[in-house]
Amino acid sequence: MSTPREPQQERSRTTRRRLIEAAVECLGELGWSGTTVTVIARRAGVSRGAAQHHFRTREDLVTAAVEYVGEVQVAQLRRQAAELPAGESRIEPVVDMLLNLYAGPMFRAALHLWVVASADEALRATLAPLEAQVGREAHRVALELLGVDESHPGVRELVQATLDLARGLGLANLLTDDTKRRRRIVRQWARVLGTSLPEPGEGDERPTERQVTGISR
Amino acid sequence: MSTPREPQQERSRTTRRRLIEAAVECLGELGWSGTTVTVIARRAGVSRGAAQHHFRTREDLVTAAVEYVGEVQVAQLRRQAAELPAGESRIEPVVDMLLNLYAGPMFRAALHLWVVASADEALRATLAPLEAQVGREAHRVALELLGVDESHPGVRELVQATLDLARGLGLANLLTDDTKRRRRIVRQWARVLGTSLPEPGEGDERPTERQVTGISR
């Protein structure tokens, strides 16, 4: 695989990555109207021509940015989860990770996009399926980290609600530092999920009190 | 109280109300940058001078708009709740009301504001305490409608989580019609709260299984 072209490919990947990271920063700080290819290229230290070689329009750049944010979030979850001890004590740290997922600056960048896209048909047509895909991936990782599967009734909705709650907490962290309140909600929500979700890896052949009280229909 | 000045006061209140409603519409559709006093006045069918008699700056108008949105939401909750039957069957319809609270166009207007305020020190200084006040009022009404009080450990956090979840569901409804998924989450969340919250009006002298499993520490 080692060819003379590799260094250039490597450089090209670095440039692309730098443009995407600059796009996320610009969106978060300047909003959609301030986020042009020229502004992004300048921040990334890349010529406008080189930027346009990678991304013809800011829509292209922003699409790549949304994919990138999704990948970074999932990678961050997996990295944090790898450091946790196994067993039932995982539930609170996992809930902590999930409910902090949207408390940072990347969420602000995404919010700017969503708000603009809600009134911009073309941008929405691009973003909606992409956000759905990013959301599905976060859902899959959340299931995996909580050690549950969706064949149990109610599990899918509880995991979805956990991620929707995380986005709501991201909003609450936008104007003020909401860390303390969020920590109390994390503890309480971990208790609820501990009661409501089936034990990790638990099969239908072994229904428990937890399972019955939590997700009775 | 009937004085010759009343009709004029009445007219003045109507004008004020019309300006505020126009401000909410403009924010939702045009965002902060498109929402000027001139644009709002035109939409409200009010002269620019009359608009500025009521609100000197758009910050004043927007402050009034946030208060207005909060009041409308609380009034809507109380109106819907008044139509519900009493008793335990209330929990699912109450959760349904709460989790639909931010699914409409008013939430979009608020989002525009929050996103701009997150990068605008002056606007944030005005909005943050106001949003905190509106949030506390929503919380108070939610407690009342669920028929629980915060002296039970965990209740405050569960009710806060319910409203944070509602805002997260508002976000999820921004780019697509999320009604069906939200409905399933409502049902599941109502089950969780039914298990985790104390019975309405329940005192500490009557601890039940529900109470113990849901908010054990």
Interface residues (C-beta under 8 A of the other chain):
Chain A: G28 E29 L30 G31 S33 R108 L111 H112 W114 V115 V116 A117 S118 A119 R124 L127 A128 E131 A132 G154 E157 L158 Q160 A161 L163 D164 L165 A166 R167 G168 L169 G170 L171 A172 L174 L175 T176 R181 R184 I185 R187 Q188 W189 R191 V192 T195 S196 E209 T213 G214 I215 S216 R217
Chain B: G28 E29 L30 G31 S33 R108 L111 H112 W114 V115 V116 A117 S118 A119 R124 L127 A128 E131 A132 G154 E157 L158 Q160 A161 L163 D164 L165 A166 R167 G168 L169 G170 L171 A172 L174 L175 T176 R181 R184 I185 R187 Q188 W189 R191 V192 T195 S196 E209 T213 G214 I215 S216 R217
